[in-house]
């Protein structure tokens, strides 16, 4: 991002804090250097829970930057388009879109309610279609924009007991892969997909792996900081931690039977048995 080092550092802090706080929301940021934002970034938060949005907005404002929030269910296409219009009218053009909303129900297919399965797909996957369609055209016009997807390593390696979540994340990964390639010839507009391991938020509370010391959950602040850095570097794909690269390599070369034994040995086969997270 343009600006001196102190301003860039402050911008990083603001966006990292917002990212760390908003697991079930969207973060939309207008960075320094856009036609509508001559100073520090203005940040716009979307979500379904006003209490969380209000608290995070106030915290960001106390750090010295302008911040707004809007109540929006990103799984509702018309609501997304209407809220996007309101954002443009009240705040201005969005030049960084962070798709971070997700829900998980933590059940097997046969134990899952049909409406709950649909909700996961609408929020985790289709919501990204609607937010991207709402803001990407203006980014292309300005030749200034970045689409960010906070995904999950479960997009590449699914586990039992989270079939709705794994399916939606795999779909979102394919969406971003296609979108990223489609933007190669679009100057000034890029995309970043972040695939973190289990992060220590309420969302997957109760999930247990067999060797937590070898595979500790990531801190939200770490994921947020690394995401901001990836955006600054125009990095298309970020796996967290780096050991997840080994997982991907193993999955591409080992037979299915061997992978099943790894799941059993590591505890990922049963890790959702103790799940009691937030949906």
Secondary structure, 3 states (H helix, E strand, C coil): CCCCHHHHHHHHHHHHHHHHHCCCEEEEEECCCECCECCCCEEEEEECCHHHHHHHHHHHHHCCCCEEEEECCCCCHHHHHHHHHHHHHHCCCCCEEEECCCCCCCCCCCCCCHHHHHHHHHHHHHHHHHHHHHHHHHHHHHCCEEEEEECCHHHCCCCCCCHHHHHHHHHHHHHHHHHHHHCCCCCCEEEEEEEECCECCHHHCCCCCCCCCCCCCECHHHHHHHHHHHHHCCCCEEEECCCHHHHHHHHHHCCHHHHHHHHHHHCCCCHHHHCCCCC
